[in-house]
Amino acid sequence: MEANESRLLIADDEPHNLELLQLFLEQENYRVDTANDGTLAWEKISADPERYDVVLLDRMMPNMSGMEVLQKMKEDARLRRLPVVLQTALSSTEDISAGIEAGAYYYLGKPYERSMLQSVVAAAINDYRQYRELAHDLKHSQRTLGMLDAGEFSFSTLDEAHALAVLLANGCTAGDSIVSGLSELFVNAVEHGNLEISYQEKSRLIEEGRWLAEVERRLTLPDYRDRRVRVVYKKLDTSMTFLITDEGTGFDWNQFMEIDPERGGDSHGRGIALARMISFSTLKYLGAGNQVLATVSLDGS
């Protein structure tokens, strides 16, 4: 989805903040709706769940706070995955962590920095677009994998990663919940594992608009072109497991298992934590980090 096709809702009770945010975002060609309190924001969101690509909520608002709006969104299956950017002058780690735990995986501190605002909004829209594309592919594919008890797969490209995520998600009745998590783990195995693109490199490449081009370039280089990501799938009586192994040297996975408030404004870096929180019953990295075991419970536990 291009920026000028994306519609945002900004909710803030301060007129100056609304005007400033609207100005900055409309300069990026986003279509912007506004609300001056939480009650009006909730009315607009719930009236048309497909209307918005991201919602910016002021944490403190009259009638209904941003946190209360966020809670209502997370309780509504139609809105659960709609990304929320929580904006606040409260900048302590505890305050930010509380927002993240409530489901605001994108954070914006006051006073606003234009570049930070644009980076956070672009990341939220991109993540949501990818989720919706995967969910669409899943919805329109046949559930044939339910007959498969075990299988081994391998791939090397991002397109193959997304296609395999859809295929494997078909084997689970909760496929729409796990497809984005599988895709995230597969993409991570390609770019950070086999292609050895570091977190800092990806940040720079995204900022320069060269991330995808660099992935494609490295896939052709002798050092990387023969590397494969291997996936072992097993269906047991009460669970499904996915063992994902890349051919890289590993990475410090511990820092990515939770959403770090200090990286709240980064353009990426939330995927592994979201996969652990939303998609899987358990998620364990093994050894140096070039192998991860994801488990989906089939008995609801």
DAGIQUI-V576444 format. One record per pair of residues at least 6 apart in sequence whose C-alpha atoms are under 6 Angstrom apart, sorted by sequence separation. I is the first residue (numbers start at 0). J is the second residue. If there is no record, write none. Layout:
BEGIN
i->(I I)
j->(J J)
END
This chain:
BEGIN
i->(34 58 59 72 73 168 190 191 204 218 233 284 285 58 72 233 275 284 57 58 232 283 56 232 283 168 231 282 231 258 282 230 281 165 230 281 164 229 258 280 229 257 279 280 228 256 279 280 164 228 164 83 88 84 85 86 87 88 161 84 86 87 8 10 12 5 6 7 8 9 10 11 12 36 3 6 8 10 36 38 144 145 160 3 37 144 2 37 142 55 58 137 53 54 55 56 57 58 53 55 56 57 249 250 249 249 134 7 245 6 7 244 6 7 8 9 10 11 244 7 243 12 243 130 242 242 241 193 241 192 193 240 193 240 192 239 239 188 238 238 238 237 237 52 155 154 154 153 153 152 152 151 151 150 150 149 149 148 148 183 180 180 177 176 122 119 118 106 105)
j->(40 64 65 78 79 174 196 197 210 224 239 290 291 65 79 240 282 291 65 66 240 291 65 241 292 178 241 292 242 269 293 242 293 178 243 294 178 243 272 294 244 272 294 295 244 272 295 296 181 245 182 103 108 105 106 107 108 109 182 106 108 109 31 33 35 29 30 31 32 33 34 35 36 60 28 31 33 35 61 63 169 170 185 29 63 170 29 64 169 83 86 165 82 83 84 85 86 87 83 85 86 87 287 288 288 289 175 51 289 51 52 289 52 53 54 55 56 57 290 54 290 60 291 179 291 292 292 245 293 245 246 293 247 294 247 294 295 245 295 296 297 297 298 124 227 227 228 228 229 229 230 230 231 231 232 232 233 233 234 270 274 278 278 278 266 264 266 263 263)
END
